[in-house]
Amino acid sequence: MGRISKIDELRARKEALIRESEICRQTLEAEIQNLKAYTEGFVRKIDRVRQIGPWFKFAAPVAIPLIGLLVGKKIKTRPLDKTPRSSGKLAKAMMVLRLFGKYGPLLRNFAARLRTRGNSSPMRASAVNR
């Protein structure tokens, strides 16, 4: 009798552990989904900032003096002719590579879309005529 009750206790404990394991697995899945949702929102915010960043570079030389006029104080800005410029060929090549790395996929995607539009329009016209 003692062995049967011990086996029943072990089975009950096993079932309880299985239930607890399933609950933990479901909790982990829910936490992973929450983490994915949070990171997607975070990445979207970073992408927005990245898209706005270049505009700030172009707008800053105009906006800073305008803000100075509105505030009434003269804000010192660096003169354009005294900015340090690299005249080395290596620096220019690195700049070109950086720009190509940044905008190359965008240009390739745009060119591919133009090619597919040009190729697919006669097919659509022949399909419509049938």
DSSP file (Angstrom, degrees, kcal/mol; ACC not computed):
  #  RESIDUE AA STRUCTURE BP1 BP2  ACC     N-H-->O    O-->H-N    N-H-->O    O-->H-N    TCO  KAPPA ALPHA  PHI   PSI    X-CA   Y-CA   Z-CA
    1    1 A M     >        0   0    0      0, 0.0     4,-2.1     0, 0.0     5,-0.2   0.000 360.0 360.0 360.0 -36.0    0.0    0.0    0.0
    2    2 A G  H  >  +     0   0    0      1,-0.2     4,-1.7     2,-0.2     5,-0.1   0.870 360.0  50.4 -63.8 -36.0    2.8    2.4    0.8
    3    3 A R  H  > S+     0   0    0      2,-0.2     4,-2.3     1,-0.2    -1,-0.2   0.882 108.2  52.1 -71.1 -36.3    4.3    2.1   -2.7
    4    4 A I  H  > S+     0   0    0      2,-0.2     4,-2.5     1,-0.2    -2,-0.2   0.916 110.7  47.1 -65.8 -43.1    0.9    2.8   -4.4
    5    5 A S  H  X S+     0   0    0     -4,-2.1     4,-2.2     1,-0.2    -1,-0.2   0.874 111.7  51.6 -66.9 -34.7    0.4    5.9   -2.4
    6    6 A K  H  X S+     0   0    0     -4,-1.7     4,-2.2    -5,-0.2    -2,-0.2   0.900 110.6  48.4 -66.9 -40.5    4.0    7.0   -3.1
    7    7 A I  H  X S+     0   0    0     -4,-2.3     4,-2.5     2,-0.2    -2,-0.2   0.906 111.1  50.4 -65.8 -41.7    3.4    6.4   -6.9
    8    8 A D  H  X S+     0   0    0     -4,-2.5     4,-2.5     2,-0.2    -2,-0.2   0.896 110.1  50.3 -63.1 -39.4    0.2    8.4   -6.7
    9    9 A E  H  X S+     0   0    0     -4,-2.2     4,-2.6     2,-0.2    -2,-0.2   0.914 111.1  48.8 -63.6 -42.6    1.9   11.3   -5.0
   10   10 A L  H  X S+     0   0    0     -4,-2.2     4,-2.6     2,-0.2    -2,-0.2   0.893 111.3  49.7 -65.7 -39.3    4.7   11.3   -7.6
   11   11 A R  H  X S+     0   0    0     -4,-2.5     4,-2.7     2,-0.2    -2,-0.2   0.928 112.0  48.0 -63.6 -44.3    2.1   11.3  -10.4
   12   12 A A  H  X S+     0   0    0     -4,-2.5     4,-2.3     1,-0.2    -2,-0.2   0.913 113.1  48.1 -62.1 -42.1    0.2   14.2   -8.8
   13   13 A R  H  X S+     0   0    0     -4,-2.6     4,-2.4     2,-0.2    -1,-0.2   0.904 111.0  51.6 -64.6 -40.3    3.5   16.0   -8.4
   14   14 A K  H  X S+     0   0    0     -4,-2.6     4,-2.3     2,-0.2    -2,-0.2   0.923 110.7  47.6 -61.6 -45.6    4.4   15.3  -12.0
   15   15 A E  H  X S+     0   0    0     -4,-2.7     4,-2.5     2,-0.2    -1,-0.2   0.889 111.5  50.8 -63.8 -39.3    1.1   16.6  -13.2
   16   16 A A  H  X S+     0   0    0     -4,-2.3     4,-2.5     2,-0.2    -1,-0.2   0.904 111.1  48.3 -64.5 -40.8    1.5   19.7  -11.1
   17   17 A L  H  X S+     0   0    0     -4,-2.4     4,-2.6     2,-0.2    -2,-0.2   0.877 110.4  51.6 -66.7 -37.3    4.9   20.3  -12.5
   18   18 A I  H  X S+     0   0    0     -4,-2.3     4,-2.3     2,-0.2    -2,-0.2   0.929 111.7  46.8 -64.3 -44.8    3.6   19.9  -16.0
   19   19 A R  H  X S+     0   0    0     -4,-2.5     4,-2.3     2,-0.2    -2,-0.2   0.925 113.7  48.1 -61.7 -44.3    0.9   22.4  -15.4
   20   20 A E  H  X S+     0   0    0     -4,-2.5     4,-2.5     1,-0.2    -2,-0.2   0.896 110.8  51.4 -63.9 -39.9    3.4   24.9  -13.8
   21   21 A S  H  X S+     0   0    0     -4,-2.6     4,-2.4     2,-0.2    -1,-0.2   0.902 109.7  49.7 -63.1 -41.5    5.7   24.4  -16.8
   22   22 A E  H  X S+     0   0    0     -4,-2.3     4,-2.5     2,-0.2    -2,-0.2   0.904 110.6  49.8 -64.9 -41.2    2.9   25.1  -19.2
   23   23 A I  H  X S+     0   0    0     -4,-2.3     4,-2.4     1,-0.2    -2,-0.2   0.922 111.9  48.1 -62.7 -43.5    2.0   28.3  -17.4
   24   24 A C  H  X S+     0   0    0     -4,-2.5     4,-2.5     2,-0.2    -2,-0.2   0.885 110.8  51.7 -64.4 -38.3    5.6   29.4  -17.3
   25   25 A R  H  X S+     0   0    0     -4,-2.4     4,-2.3     2,-0.2    -2,-0.2   0.920 111.3  46.5 -64.2 -43.9    5.9   28.6  -21.1
   26   26 A Q  H  X S+     0   0    0     -4,-2.5     4,-2.2     2,-0.2    -2,-0.2   0.887 112.3  50.9 -66.0 -38.4    2.8   30.7  -21.9
   27   27 A T  H  X S+     0   0    0     -4,-2.4     4,-2.4     2,-0.2    -2,-0.2   0.911 110.0  50.1 -63.7 -42.2    4.1   33.5  -19.7
   28   28 A L  H  X S+     0   0    0     -4,-2.5     4,-2.4     2,-0.2    -2,-0.2   0.911 109.7  50.6 -62.5 -43.3    7.4   33.5  -21.4
   29   29 A E  H  X S+     0   0    0     -4,-2.3     4,-2.2     1,-0.2    -1,-0.2   0.906 110.8  49.3 -61.5 -41.7    5.7   33.6  -24.8
   30   30 A A  H  X S+     0   0    0     -4,-2.2     4,-2.3     2,-0.2    -2,-0.2   0.899 111.0  49.5 -64.8 -40.1    3.6   36.6  -23.7
   31   31 A E  H  X S+     0   0    0     -4,-2.4     4,-2.4     2,-0.2    -2,-0.2   0.882 109.7  51.4 -66.5 -37.7    6.7   38.4  -22.4
   32   32 A I  H  X S+     0   0    0     -4,-2.4     4,-2.5     2,-0.2    -2,-0.2   0.911 109.8  49.6 -64.8 -41.4    8.5   37.7  -25.7
   33   33 A Q  H  X S+     0   0    0     -4,-2.2     4,-2.4     2,-0.2    -2,-0.2   0.907 111.1  49.6 -62.6 -41.7    5.6   39.2  -27.7
   34   34 A N  H  X S+     0   0    0     -4,-2.3     4,-2.4     2,-0.2    -2,-0.2   0.907 110.9  49.9 -62.8 -41.4    5.6   42.2  -25.4
   35   35 A L  H  X S+     0   0    0     -4,-2.4     4,-2.6     2,-0.2    -2,-0.2   0.904 110.3  50.0 -64.6 -41.5    9.3   42.7  -25.9
   36   36 A K  H  X S+     0   0    0     -4,-2.5     4,-2.2     2,-0.2    -2,-0.2   0.920 111.2  48.9 -62.2 -43.5    8.9   42.4  -29.7
   37   37 A A  H  X S+     0   0    0     -4,-2.4     4,-1.8     1,-0.2    -2,-0.2   0.903 112.5  48.5 -63.5 -41.0    6.1   45.0  -29.7
   38   38 A Y  H  X S+     0   0    0     -4,-2.4     4,-2.2     1,-0.2    -2,-0.2   0.926 112.0  47.8 -65.7 -44.5    8.2   47.3  -27.6
   39   39 A T  H  X S+     0   0    0     -4,-2.6     4,-2.8     1,-0.2     5,-0.2   0.861 108.3  55.2 -68.3 -33.9   11.3   47.0  -29.8
   40   40 A E  H  X S+     0   0    0     -4,-2.2     4,-2.2     2,-0.2    -1,-0.2   0.928 110.8  45.3 -62.9 -43.8    9.2   47.6  -32.9
   41   41 A G  H  X S+     0   0    0     -4,-1.8     4,-1.9     2,-0.2    -2,-0.2   0.887 113.6  50.2 -64.4 -38.8    8.0   50.9  -31.5
   42   42 A F  H  X S+     0   0    0     -4,-2.2     4,-2.1     2,-0.2    -2,-0.2   0.908 110.6  48.7 -66.0 -42.9   11.4   51.8  -30.4
   43   43 A V  H  X S+     0   0    0     -4,-2.8     4,-2.6     1,-0.2    -2,-0.2   0.897 109.2  53.6 -65.4 -39.6   12.9   51.0  -33.8
   44   44 A R  H  X S+     0   0    0     -4,-2.2     4,-2.0     1,-0.2    -1,-0.2   0.909 108.8  49.3 -60.7 -41.5   10.2   53.1  -35.5
   45   45 A K  H  X S+     0   0    0     -4,-1.9     4,-2.0     2,-0.2    -1,-0.2   0.906 111.1  49.2 -64.5 -41.5   11.0   56.1  -33.2
   46   46 A I  H  X S+     0   0    0     -4,-2.1     4,-2.4     1,-0.2    -2,-0.2   0.901 109.3  52.5 -65.2 -40.1   14.7   55.7  -34.1
   47   47 A D  H  X S+     0   0    0     -4,-2.6     4,-2.1     2,-0.2    -1,-0.2   0.886 107.3  52.4 -63.5 -38.0   14.0   55.6  -37.8
   48   48 A R  H  X S+     0   0    0     -4,-2.0     4,-1.9     2,-0.2    -1,-0.2   0.925 110.1  48.0 -61.6 -44.0   11.9   58.8  -37.5
   49   49 A V  H  X S+     0   0    0     -4,-2.0     4,-2.1     1,-0.2    -2,-0.2   0.900 110.2  52.4 -64.5 -39.8   14.8   60.5  -35.9
   50   50 A R  H  < S+     0   0    0     -4,-2.4    -1,-0.2     1,-0.2    -2,-0.2   0.870 109.5  49.5 -63.2 -36.2   17.2   59.2  -38.5
   51   51 A Q  H  < S+     0   0    0     -4,-2.1     4,-0.4     1,-0.2    -1,-0.2   0.853 114.5  43.9 -71.1 -33.6   14.9   60.6  -41.2
   52   52 A I  H >X S+     0   0    0     -4,-1.9     4,-1.5     1,-0.2     3,-0.7   0.791  96.2  79.5 -80.8 -28.5   14.7   64.0  -39.6
   53   53 A G  H >X S+     0   0    0     -4,-2.1     4,-1.3     1,-0.3     3,-0.5   0.870  90.0  49.6 -50.3 -50.9   18.4   64.3  -38.8
   54   54 A P  H 3> S+     0   0    0      0, 0.0     4,-1.5     0, 0.0    -1,-0.3   0.843 106.7  57.3 -61.3 -31.3   19.7   65.3  -42.3
   55   55 A W  H <> S+     0   0    0     -3,-0.7     4,-2.4    -4,-0.4    -2,-0.2   0.867 101.6  55.9 -67.1 -33.6   17.0   68.0  -42.4
   56   56 A F  H <X S+     0   0    0     -4,-1.5     4,-2.3    -3,-0.5    -1,-0.2   0.878 102.6  56.3 -64.3 -35.8   18.4   69.5  -39.3
   57   57 A K  H  < S+     0   0    0     -4,-1.3    -1,-0.2     1,-0.2    -2,-0.2   0.908 113.9  39.3 -60.4 -41.6   21.8   69.8  -40.9
   58   58 A F  H  < S+     0   0    0     -4,-1.5     4,-0.4     1,-0.2    -2,-0.2   0.830 119.2  46.2 -78.0 -31.9   20.4   71.8  -43.7
   59   59 A A  H >X S+     0   0    0     -4,-2.4     4,-3.4     1,-0.2     3,-0.7   0.747  94.5  76.2 -84.0 -23.9   18.0   73.9  -41.6
   60   60 A A  H 3X S+     0   0    0     -4,-2.3     4,-2.5     1,-0.2    -1,-0.2   0.898  90.4  53.4 -59.3 -45.4   20.4   74.7  -38.8
   61   61 A P  H 34 S+     0   0    0      0, 0.0    -1,-0.2     0, 0.0    -2,-0.1   0.810 119.9  35.8 -61.6 -26.4   22.4   77.4  -40.7
   62   62 A V  H <> S+     0   0    0     -3,-0.7     4,-1.4    -4,-0.4    -2,-0.2   0.857 118.3  49.2 -89.4 -40.6   19.1   79.2  -41.5
   63   63 A A  H  X S+     0   0    0     -4,-3.4     4,-2.7     1,-0.2     5,-0.2   0.869 102.4  60.0 -71.9 -37.5   17.3   78.5  -38.2
   64   64 A I  H  X S+     0   0    0     -4,-2.5     4,-2.1    -5,-0.3    -1,-0.2   0.939 108.3  42.7 -62.3 -48.7   20.0   79.6  -35.8
   65   65 A P  H  > S+     0   0    0      0, 0.0     4,-2.2     0, 0.0    -1,-0.2   0.888 114.0  53.2 -63.7 -35.2   20.2   83.2  -37.0
   66   66 A L  H  X S+     0   0    0     -4,-1.4     4,-2.2     2,-0.2    -2,-0.2   0.914 109.0  48.2 -64.9 -40.7   16.4   83.4  -37.2
   67   67 A I  H  X S+     0   0    0     -4,-2.7     4,-2.7     1,-0.2     5,-0.3   0.896 109.7  54.0 -63.9 -38.9   16.1   82.2  -33.6
   68   68 A G  H  X>S+     0   0    0     -4,-2.1     4,-2.3    -5,-0.2     5,-0.8   0.892 108.1  49.2 -61.8 -39.8   18.7   84.8  -32.7
   69   69 A L  H  <5S+     0   0    0     -4,-2.2    -1,-0.2     2,-0.2    -2,-0.2   0.903 112.8  47.3 -65.8 -40.4   16.6   87.5  -34.4
   70   70 A L  H  <5S+     0   0    0     -4,-2.2    -2,-0.2     1,-0.2    -1,-0.2   0.896 116.7  42.4 -68.4 -39.3   13.5   86.4  -32.5
   71   71 A V  H  <5S-     0   0    0     -4,-2.7    -2,-0.2     2,-0.2    -1,-0.2   0.825 107.6-126.5 -77.0 -31.1   15.2   86.2  -29.2
   72   72 A G  T  <5S+     0   0    0     -4,-2.3     2,-0.3     1,-0.4    -3,-0.2   0.475  72.0 110.1  98.5   3.4   17.1   89.5  -29.8
   73   73 A K  S   <S-     0   0    0     -5,-0.8     2,-0.6    -6,-0.2    -1,-0.4  -0.826  70.7-118.7-109.8 150.9   20.6   88.1  -29.1
   74   74 A K        -     0   0    0     -2,-0.3     2,-0.5    -3,-0.1    -5,-0.0  -0.793  26.6-154.4 -89.9 121.9   23.3   87.6  -31.7
   75   75 A I        -     0   0    0     -2,-0.6     2,-0.4   -11,-0.1    -7,-0.1  -0.827  15.6-127.3 -97.6 129.5   24.2   84.0  -31.9
   76   76 A K        -     0   0    0     -2,-0.5     2,-0.3   -11,-0.0    -2,-0.0  -0.610  29.8-176.1 -79.0 129.9   27.7   83.3  -33.0
   77   77 A T        -     0   0    0     -2,-0.4     3,-0.0   -16,-0.0     0, 0.0  -0.896  32.2-101.6-121.0 154.9   28.0   80.8  -35.9
   78   78 A R        -     0   0    0     -2,-0.3     2,-0.1     1,-0.1     5,-0.1  -0.556  39.5-115.6 -73.9 135.5   31.0   79.4  -37.6
   79   79 A P    >   -     0   0    0      0, 0.0     3,-1.0     0, 0.0     4,-0.2  -0.448  19.7-127.2 -68.1 146.4   31.9   81.1  -40.9
   80   80 A L  G >  S+     0   0    0      1,-0.3     3,-1.0     2,-0.2    -2,-0.0   0.812 104.6  58.0 -66.6 -30.6   31.6   78.7  -43.8
   81   81 A D  G 3  S+     0   0    0      1,-0.2    -1,-0.3     3,-0.0    -3,-0.0   0.653 102.5  54.5 -77.6 -12.7   35.1   79.5  -45.1
   82   82 A K  G <  S+     0   0    0     -3,-1.0    -1,-0.2     2,-0.1    -2,-0.2   0.288  76.9 118.4-102.9   9.5   36.8   78.4  -41.9
   83   83 A T  S <  S-     0   0    0     -3,-1.0     2,-0.3    -4,-0.2    -3,-0.0  -0.562  74.6-107.9 -75.1 139.7   35.3   75.0  -41.6
   84   84 A P        -     0   0    0      0, 0.0     2,-0.4     0, 0.0    -1,-0.1  -0.495  41.0-172.5 -70.2 131.5   37.9   72.2  -41.7
   85   85 A R        -     0   0    0     -2,-0.3     2,-0.6    -3,-0.0     0, 0.0  -0.973  20.6-134.6-126.3 139.6   37.8   70.3  -44.9
   86   86 A S        -     0   0    0     -2,-0.4     0, 0.0     1,-0.1     0, 0.0  -0.815  17.9-177.5 -93.1 128.3   39.7   67.2  -45.9
   87   87 A S        +     0   0    0     -2,-0.6    -1,-0.1     4,-0.0     2,-0.1   0.354  42.4 119.6-105.5   4.9   41.2   67.5  -49.3
   88   88 A G     >  -     0   0    0      1,-0.1     4,-1.8     4,-0.0     5,-0.1  -0.413  65.4-134.4 -74.0 146.7   42.7   64.0  -49.4
   89   89 A K  H  > S+     0   0    0      1,-0.2     4,-2.5     2,-0.2     5,-0.2   0.852 106.6  55.9 -66.3 -34.7   41.6   61.5  -52.0
   90   90 A L  H  > S+     0   0    0      2,-0.2     4,-2.5     1,-0.2    -1,-0.2   0.907 106.3  50.0 -64.7 -41.5   41.2   58.8  -49.4
   91   91 A A  H  > S+     0   0    0      2,-0.2     4,-2.1     1,-0.2    -1,-0.2   0.902 111.8  48.3 -64.4 -39.9   38.8   60.9  -47.4
   92   92 A K  H  X S+     0   0    0     -4,-1.8     4,-2.4     2,-0.2    -2,-0.2   0.903 111.3  50.3 -66.4 -40.5   36.7   61.7  -50.5
   93   93 A A  H  X S+     0   0    0     -4,-2.5     4,-2.6     1,-0.2    -2,-0.2   0.911 110.3  49.9 -64.1 -41.3   36.6   58.0  -51.4
   94   94 A M  H  X S+     0   0    0     -4,-2.5     4,-2.4     2,-0.2    -1,-0.2   0.890 110.1  51.1 -63.9 -38.5   35.5   57.1  -47.9
   95   95 A M  H  X S+     0   0    0     -4,-2.1     4,-2.5     2,-0.2    -2,-0.2   0.913 110.4  48.8 -64.4 -42.1   32.8   59.7  -48.1
   96   96 A V  H  X S+     0   0    0     -4,-2.4     4,-2.7     1,-0.2    -2,-0.2   0.920 112.0  49.0 -63.6 -43.6   31.6   58.3  -51.5
   97   97 A L  H  X S+     0   0    0     -4,-2.6     4,-2.5     2,-0.2    -2,-0.2   0.894 111.1  49.9 -63.2 -39.5   31.5   54.8  -50.1
   98   98 A R  H  X S+     0   0    0     -4,-2.4     4,-1.8     2,-0.2    -2,-0.2   0.926 113.0  45.9 -65.2 -43.9   29.6   55.9  -47.0
   99   99 A L  H  X S+     0   0    0     -4,-2.5     4,-3.2     2,-0.2     5,-0.4   0.899 113.2  50.0 -66.0 -39.4   27.0   57.7  -49.1
  100  100 A F  H  X S+     0   0    0     -4,-2.7     4,-2.4     1,-0.2    -2,-0.2   0.903 110.3  50.3 -65.0 -39.9   26.8   54.7  -51.5
  101  101 A G  H  < S+     0   0    0     -4,-2.5    -1,-0.2    -5,-0.2    -2,-0.2   0.855 116.8  41.8 -64.3 -34.1   26.3   52.4  -48.5
  102  102 A K  H  < S+     0   0    0     -4,-1.8     4,-0.3    -5,-0.2    -2,-0.2   0.924 131.1  21.1 -79.7 -45.6   23.6   54.6  -47.2
  103  103 A Y  H  X S+     0   0    0     -4,-3.2     4,-2.3    -5,-0.1     5,-0.2   0.522 100.5  87.8-105.2  -7.1   21.7   55.5  -50.3
  104  104 A G  H  X S+     0   0    0     -4,-2.4     4,-2.8    -5,-0.4     5,-0.2   0.938  90.1  47.3 -59.4 -50.5   22.7   52.7  -52.7
  105  105 A P  H  > S+     0   0    0      0, 0.0     4,-2.4     0, 0.0    -1,-0.2   0.877 111.7  52.5 -60.3 -35.4   19.9   50.3  -51.7
  106  106 A L  H  > S+     0   0    0     -4,-0.3     4,-2.3     2,-0.2    -2,-0.2   0.929 111.9  44.7 -64.9 -44.4   17.4   53.1  -52.0
  107  107 A L  H  X S+     0   0    0     -4,-2.3     4,-2.7     2,-0.2    -1,-0.2   0.892 113.1  50.8 -67.9 -39.2   18.5   53.9  -55.5
  108  108 A R  H  X S+     0   0    0     -4,-2.8     4,-2.5     2,-0.2    -2,-0.2   0.913 111.3  48.6 -63.6 -41.4   18.7   50.2  -56.5
  109  109 A N  H  X S+     0   0    0     -4,-2.4     4,-2.2    -5,-0.2    -2,-0.2   0.914 112.1  48.8 -63.7 -43.2   15.1   49.7  -55.2
  110  110 A F  H  X S+     0   0    0     -4,-2.3     4,-2.1     2,-0.2    -2,-0.2   0.917 112.2  48.1 -62.9 -44.4   13.9   52.8  -57.0
  111  111 A A  H  X S+     0   0    0     -4,-2.7     4,-2.4     1,-0.2    -2,-0.2   0.889 110.5  51.9 -64.4 -39.0   15.6   51.6  -60.3
  112  112 A A  H  X S+     0   0    0     -4,-2.5     4,-2.6     1,-0.2    -1,-0.2   0.899 108.9  50.6 -65.0 -39.5   14.1   48.1  -59.9
  113  113 A R  H  X S+     0   0    0     -4,-2.2     4,-2.2     2,-0.2    -1,-0.2   0.908 110.2  49.4 -64.3 -40.4   10.6   49.6  -59.4
  114  114 A L  H  X S+     0   0    0     -4,-2.1     4,-2.1     1,-0.2    -2,-0.2   0.911 111.8  49.1 -64.1 -40.9   11.0   51.7  -62.6
  115  115 A R  H  X S+     0   0    0     -4,-2.4     4,-2.1     1,-0.2    -2,-0.2   0.912 111.8  47.7 -64.5 -42.2   12.2   48.6  -64.5
  116  116 A T  H  X S+     0   0    0     -4,-2.6     4,-2.4     1,-0.2    -1,-0.2   0.855 110.1  52.5 -70.5 -32.6    9.3   46.5  -63.3
  117  117 A R  H  X S+     0   0    0     -4,-2.2     4,-1.4    -5,-0.2    -1,-0.2   0.925 111.7  46.4 -65.5 -42.4    6.8   49.2  -64.1
  118  118 A G  H  < S+     0   0    0     -4,-2.1    -2,-0.2     1,-0.2    -1,-0.2   0.867 118.3  41.9 -67.5 -36.1    8.1   49.5  -67.6
  119  119 A N  H  X S+     0   0    0     -4,-2.1     4,-0.6     1,-0.2    -2,-0.2   0.826 114.8  48.6 -80.4 -32.7    8.1   45.7  -68.1
  120  120 A S  H  X S+     0   0    0     -4,-2.4     4,-2.2    -5,-0.2     5,-0.2   0.733  94.2  72.2 -85.6 -20.9    4.8   44.9  -66.5
  121  121 A S  H  X S+     0   0    0     -4,-1.4     4,-2.1     1,-0.2    -1,-0.2   0.898  97.6  47.8 -67.0 -39.4    2.6   47.5  -68.3
  122  122 A P  H  > S+     0   0    0      0, 0.0     4,-2.3     0, 0.0    -1,-0.2   0.879 111.6  52.8 -65.8 -32.9    2.6   45.8  -71.7
  123  123 A M  H  X S+     0   0    0     -4,-0.6     4,-2.2     2,-0.2    -2,-0.2   0.917 109.3  48.2 -66.2 -41.5    1.8   42.5  -70.0
  124  124 A R  H  X S+     0   0    0     -4,-2.2     4,-2.3     1,-0.2    -1,-0.2   0.917 110.7  51.3 -63.3 -41.9   -1.1   44.1  -68.2
  125  125 A A  H  X S+     0   0    0     -4,-2.1     4,-1.8     1,-0.2    -2,-0.2   0.903 111.6  46.6 -64.3 -40.0   -2.4   45.6  -71.5
  126  126 A S  H  X S+     0   0    0     -4,-2.3     4,-0.9     1,-0.2    -1,-0.2   0.863 112.1  51.3 -70.8 -32.9   -2.2   42.3  -73.3
  127  127 A A  H  < S+     0   0    0     -4,-2.2    -2,-0.2     1,-0.2    -1,-0.2   0.866 110.6  48.7 -69.2 -35.8   -4.0   40.5  -70.4
  128  128 A V  H  < S+     0   0    0     -4,-2.3    -2,-0.2     1,-0.2    -1,-0.2   0.863 107.3  55.3 -71.4 -35.9   -6.7   43.1  -70.4
  129  129 A N  H  <        0   0    0     -4,-1.8    -1,-0.2     1,-0.3    -2,-0.2   0.734 360.0 360.0 -70.1 -22.6   -7.2   42.8  -74.2
  130  130 A R     <        0   0    0     -4,-0.9    -1,-0.3    -3,-0.2    -2,-0.1   0.483 360.0 360.0 -73.9 360.0   -7.8   39.1  -74.0
